[in-house]
Amino acid sequence: LKAEEMIHGTRKLLTDFFNPSLFAAGIPKDPNRMVFTLNATMSLNLIINGLVGVGDHVVTTLLEHNSVIRPVNHWVKAGAESTFVAPDAEGYLDPEDIRRAIKANTTLVILNHGSNVSGVVQDLKAIGAICREEGVPLAVDASQTAGVIPIDMMESNISFLAFTGHKSMFGPPGTGGICVADDAEIRGTIYGGTGVRSAYPYHLEEYPYRLEAGTLNMAGIAGLSAGVRWVIEKGLENIHAHEMKLIGMLQDGFSQIPGVKIYGTMNLKDRVPTMSVTLENYDAADVGAFLDVDHDILTRTGLHCAPLLHEHYGTAPRGTVRFSVGPFNTEEQIIKTIKAVEIVQSQRPPEVWVAGAVDDGRKFPDRPWDWDMRDGC
């Protein structure tokens, strides 16, 4: 009974967290429409598979993670259609491009709130208003923004909000979810035990069971609840202000190093604390390895599971070096990182490590790491 109370309490906690205007106004929202999953990838698959079929059309963008690209392409291969909208040079989507992409058979608009490559944040209110006018559900991948910046599903007309628990919600791996708007509908695509009405021969249609089956990750959900409560206690705005101060320092420092290129807008108001760069004459994987081995600085290098955006930026197939900061990072660490990148960029790399020096593009001589390190998500 206590476990069930904890799960229901976490559903309500997250429902209120993603609907702050309703919570502030005292307007109740059904907590059973807060569905638990194992991660954002599972959430996005449930959304896409529950709204798209043969003959349907999906609008998405070049900014997306493979957790959107691959399920969409699965349906395109089966007979659906898709349109991938491109961002501008700074990484912004034009909401009117979304409108122009919508067709009579469009059943879903799905996009990320913040890019996991550039950190650029999109205008959900403008895009949501267009989706409402066109009568198409909007699904948002909030993997990079949940727990980072405020999200209001009602104000932005979000029908489905997918998130992961292990990033800025400070839950453990194996946690995530979908917050479903009260007026949104989706077909279930996962079936099995629910612990409720076991004699009924079909999977239950009511929420949350429509999108849940099997034993929930109760320990993980308890950890997620603790993480979200910590964010609320510390204050979302306070955490974000600290993180953006640090990423601003990083941006200013990198901007003064010749040969370092930053991708995405330089307007910190439209970013999450994530930044991707390339260093002239260096392969991204080499930079990441140098920073790790020589300076104890951890980055993610490669395509970040967002190949279409890297193709758009011209950074494929080798990708970029991604820096991310969190609430526990310090100004001293940022200063150290800037100095480390300056050191790396000022030294000519060994010839076999120069970007493009090896024809096959995969195996570099005498490296202690392999191709997989190029492609961190």
C-alpha positions in Angstrom: 0.0 0.0 0.0 2.8 2.4 0.8 4.5 1.7 -2.6 1.2 2.5 -4.3 0.9 5.7 -2.3 4.4 6.7 -3.3 3.7 6.0 -7.0 0.5 8.0 -7.0 2.2 10.8 -5.1 5.0 10.9 -7.7 2.4 11.0 -10.5 0.8 14.0 -8.9 4.1 15.7 -8.1 5.2 15.5 -11.8 1.8 16.5 -13.1 1.9 19.6 -11.0 5.6 20.2 -12.0 4.7 20.3 -15.7 1.5 22.2 -15.3 2.5 25.1 -12.9 -0.3 27.5 -14.1 -3.0 24.9 -13.3 -1.4 24.1 -10.0 -1.1 27.8 -9.0 -4.7 28.3 -9.9 -5.9 25.3 -8.0 -7.3 23.7 -11.1 -7.0 19.9 -10.7 -5.4 17.8 -13.4 -5.7 14.0 -13.6 -2.5 12.5 -12.2 -3.2 9.2 -13.8 -2.2 10.8 -17.1 1.3 10.8 -15.8 2.7 7.6 -17.3 5.9 6.1 -16.1 8.5 4.6 -18.6 12.1 3.5 -18.4 13.5 6.5 -20.2 12.8 9.2 -22.8 13.5 6.8 -25.7 10.7 4.5 -24.5 8.4 7.5 -24.0 9.0 8.8 -27.5 8.4 5.4 -29.0 5.1 5.0 -27.2 4.0 8.4 -28.4 5.0 7.9 -32.1 3.8 4.3 -32.3 0.5 5.4 -30.7 -0.2 8.2 -33.0 1.3 7.3 -36.4 0.2 4.6 -38.8 0.4 3.7 -42.5 -0.8 6.6 -44.6 -0.2 9.2 -41.8 2.1 12.1 -41.9 4.5 13.2 -39.2 6.2 16.7 -38.9 9.5 16.7 -37.0 12.9 18.5 -37.4 16.5 18.1 -38.2 17.3 18.8 -34.5 16.0 15.5 -33.3 17.7 12.6 -31.4 17.6 9.1 -32.9 14.9 8.3 -30.4 12.6 10.3 -32.7 14.3 9.8 -36.0 14.4 6.0 -36.0 10.8 5.4 -34.9 9.6 8.0 -37.5 11.7 6.3 -40.2 10.3 2.9 -39.1 6.8 4.2 -40.0 8.0 5.8 -43.2 9.4 2.5 -44.3 6.0 0.9 -43.4 4.1 3.5 -45.5 3.8 6.7 -43.6 5.2 10.1 -44.6 7.4 12.6 -42.8 8.7 16.1 -43.1 11.9 17.2 -41.3 11.9 21.0 -40.7 15.4 22.7 -40.7 16.5 25.2 -38.2 18.1 28.5 -39.1 21.9 29.3 -38.8 21.5 29.9 -35.1 19.6 26.8 -34.4 16.1 28.2 -34.2 13.0 26.8 -35.8 10.6 29.1 -37.6 7.1 28.2 -36.2 5.6 29.1 -39.5 7.8 26.4 -41.1 6.0 24.0 -38.9 2.6 25.3 -40.1 3.7 25.0 -43.7 4.8 21.4 -43.1 1.4 20.3 -41.7 -0.8 18.4 -44.2 -4.4 17.0 -44.2 -3.1 13.7 -43.0 -0.7 15.0 -40.4 -1.3 13.1 -37.1 1.7 14.4 -35.1 4.1 17.2 -34.7 7.1 16.1 -32.6 10.2 18.0 -31.7 12.7 18.6 -28.9 12.4 21.6 -26.6 16.2 22.0 -26.3 18.9 20.5 -28.6 21.2 17.9 -27.0 23.9 19.1 -29.4 23.7 22.9 -29.4 21.5 23.6 -26.4 19.3 25.9 -28.4 15.7 26.1 -26.9 12.7 26.4 -29.2 9.6 28.7 -28.8 7.1 26.1 -27.6 4.3 28.6 -27.1 4.4 29.8 -30.7 4.7 26.2 -32.1 1.9 25.0 -29.7 -0.4 27.8 -30.8 0.0 26.7 -34.4 -0.6 23.1 -33.6 -3.8 24.0 -31.8 -5.0 26.1 -34.7 -4.2 23.3 -37.1 -5.8 20.6 -34.9 -2.6 18.5 -34.7 -1.2 17.1 -31.4 2.2 18.4 -30.3 4.6 16.0 -28.6 7.7 17.5 -27.0 11.0 15.8 -26.2 11.9 17.5 -22.9 15.0 15.4 -22.2 17.3 18.4 -22.1 14.9 20.9 -20.5 12.9 19.0 -17.8 14.3 20.2 -14.5 16.3 22.9 -16.3 13.7 25.5 -17.4 10.0 25.9 -16.6 7.6 23.9 -18.8 3.9 24.6 -18.8 2.0 22.1 -20.9 -1.3 24.1 -20.9 0.3 27.4 -21.8 2.3 25.8 -24.7 -0.6 23.5 -25.8 1.6 20.4 -25.4 -0.4 17.2 -25.8 2.4 14.8 -24.9 5.5 15.6 -22.9 8.3 13.0 -22.9 11.1 13.2 -20.3 13.9 11.2 -18.8 14.5 11.1 -15.1 18.2 10.6 -14.9 19.3 14.0 -16.2 18.2 17.3 -14.7 15.4 15.7 -12.7 18.1 13.9 -10.7 16.4 10.5 -10.7 18.2 7.3 -11.2 18.7 5.6 -14.7 15.7 3.6 -15.7 13.2 6.3 -15.0 11.2 8.5 -17.4 7.7 9.3 -18.4 5.0 10.8 -20.5 2.7 13.5 -19.3 -0.5 13.3 -21.3 -2.8 16.4 -21.6 -6.4 15.9 -20.4 -7.8 16.4 -23.9 -5.2 14.3 -25.7 -5.8 10.7 -26.8 -3.4 8.0 -27.9 -3.7 4.3 -28.6 -1.8 1.9 -26.4 0.9 -0.2 -28.0 2.2 -2.2 -25.0 0.1 -4.9 -23.4 0.3 -7.2 -20.4 -0.2 -7.3 -16.6 -1.3 -4.2 -14.7 -2.2 -5.7 -11.3 -5.7 -4.4 -11.9 -8.8 -6.2 -13.2 -6.7 -9.3 -14.0 -9.7 -11.3 -15.3 -10.3 -8.9 -18.2 -8.9 -10.4 -21.4 -7.7 -7.1 -23.0 -5.3 -4.5 -21.9 -7.0 -1.7 -20.0 -7.9 1.5 -21.8 -7.9 3.9 -18.8 -4.8 5.9 -17.9 -2.1 5.2 -16.8 -2.6 1.6 -17.7 -3.2 2.4 -21.4 0.5 3.1 -21.7 1.9 1.0 -18.9 2.3 -2.7 -18.5 4.3 -4.9 -16.2 6.1 -4.2 -12.9 7.0 -0.5 -12.5 10.5 0.5 -11.4 9.3 1.4 -7.9 12.7 2.0 -6.5 13.6 4.2 -9.4 10.3 6.2 -9.1 11.0 6.8 -5.5 14.4 8.2 -6.5 12.9 10.3 -9.2 10.4 11.7 -6.6 13.3 12.7 -4.4 15.2 14.3 -7.2 12.2 16.4 -8.3 11.6 17.5 -4.8 15.2 18.6 -4.5 14.9 20.7 -7.7 11.7 22.3 -6.3 13.4 22.9 -2.9 16.5 24.5 -4.5 14.4 26.5 -7.0 14.4 25.8 -10.7 15.3 29.5 -11.4 18.2 29.4 -8.9 19.7 26.2 -10.4 19.3 27.6 -13.9 20.8 30.9 -13.1 23.9 29.2 -11.7 24.2 26.9 -14.7 23.8 29.6 -17.3 26.4 31.8 -15.5 28.9 29.0 -15.9 28.0 28.2 -19.5 28.2 32.0 -20.2 31.8 32.0 -18.8 32.6 29.0 -21.0 31.1 30.7 -24.1 33.1 33.9 -23.4 36.3 32.0 -22.9 35.9 29.8 -26.0 35.0 32.8 -28.1 38.5 34.2 -27.5 40.4 31.1 -28.5 41.3 31.2 -32.3 40.2 28.0 -34.1 37.3 27.2 -31.7 33.9 27.3 -33.2 30.7 27.3 -31.2 27.5 25.9 -32.7 24.1 27.5 -32.1 22.9 30.8 -30.8 25.1 32.9 -28.6 22.0 34.3 -26.8 22.1 32.6 -23.4 18.4 33.3 -22.8 17.6 30.7 -25.5 20.0 28.0 -24.3 20.2 25.2 -21.9 23.7 24.7 -20.2 25.0 22.6 -23.1 27.5 23.7 -25.8 29.1 22.0 -28.8 32.4 23.1 -30.3 34.9 22.1 -32.8 38.7 22.8 -32.7 40.4 23.6 -36.0 42.5 20.7 -37.3 41.4 18.4 -34.5 39.1 15.4 -34.5 36.4 15.7 -31.9 37.2 12.3 -30.4 40.9 13.4 -29.9 39.9 16.6 -28.1 37.6 14.6 -25.8 40.4 12.1 -25.1 43.0 14.8 -24.4 40.7 16.7 -22.0 39.8 13.4 -20.2 43.3 11.9 -20.0 45.4 15.1 -19.6 43.0 17.4 -17.7 40.3 15.1 -16.1 37.6 17.0 -17.9 34.7 14.8 -19.2 32.9 15.7 -22.4 30.8 13.8 -25.0 32.1 13.6 -28.5 30.7 12.5 -31.9 27.3 12.7 -33.4 25.4 12.6 -30.1 22.7 10.4 -31.7 21.6 13.5 -33.7 23.1 12.8 -37.2 20.7 15.0 -39.1 21.7 18.1 -37.1 25.4 17.3 -37.6 24.8 16.9 -41.3 23.0 20.3 -41.3 26.0 21.9 -39.4 28.5 20.2 -41.6 30.1 18.4 -38.7 29.3 14.8 -39.8 30.7 12.2 -39.6 33.1 13.2 -36.8 30.8 15.4 -34.8 31.6 17.9 -32.1 32.9 18.2 -28.6 29.9 18.8 -26.2 30.3 20.5 -22.8 27.5 20.4 -20.3 27.4 22.0 -16.8 25.2 21.3 -13.8 24.4 22.7 -10.4 27.4 21.2 -8.8 30.0 22.6 -11.2 32.1 25.6 -10.1 33.6 28.7 -11.6 37.1 27.2 -11.0 36.2 24.2 -13.1 35.1 26.4 -15.9 38.3 28.4 -15.8 40.3 25.2 -15.9 38.3 23.9 -18.9 38.9 27.1 -20.9 42.6 26.9 -20.2 42.7 23.2 -21.1 41.0 23.9 -24.5 43.4 26.7 -25.1 46.3 24.4 -24.5 44.9 21.7 -26.8 44.2 24.2 -29.6 47.6 25.8 -29.3 49.4 22.5 -29.9 49.6 20.9 -33.3 48.2 17.4 -33.0 50.3 14.3 -34.0 49.9 13.8 -37.8 47.9 10.6 -37.5 45.4 12.4 -35.2 44.7 15.3 -37.5 41.1 15.3 -38.6 40.8 13.6 -42.0 44.3 12.2 -42.0 43.1 8.6 -42.1 41.3 7.6 -45.2 38.9 5.0 -43.8 37.6 7.5 -41.2 37.2 4.8 -38.5 40.4 3.3 -37.1 43.2 5.5 -36.1 46.7 4.0 -35.5 48.0 3.6 -32.0 44.8 4.8 -30.3 43.6 3.3 -27.0 40.0 4.0 -27.9 37.8 3.0 -30.8 35.1 4.4 -33.1 32.3 4.1 -30.5 33.8 6.9 -28.4 33.0 9.3 -31.3 29.3 8.9 -30.9 28.2 9.8 -27.4 24.5 10.6 -27.0 
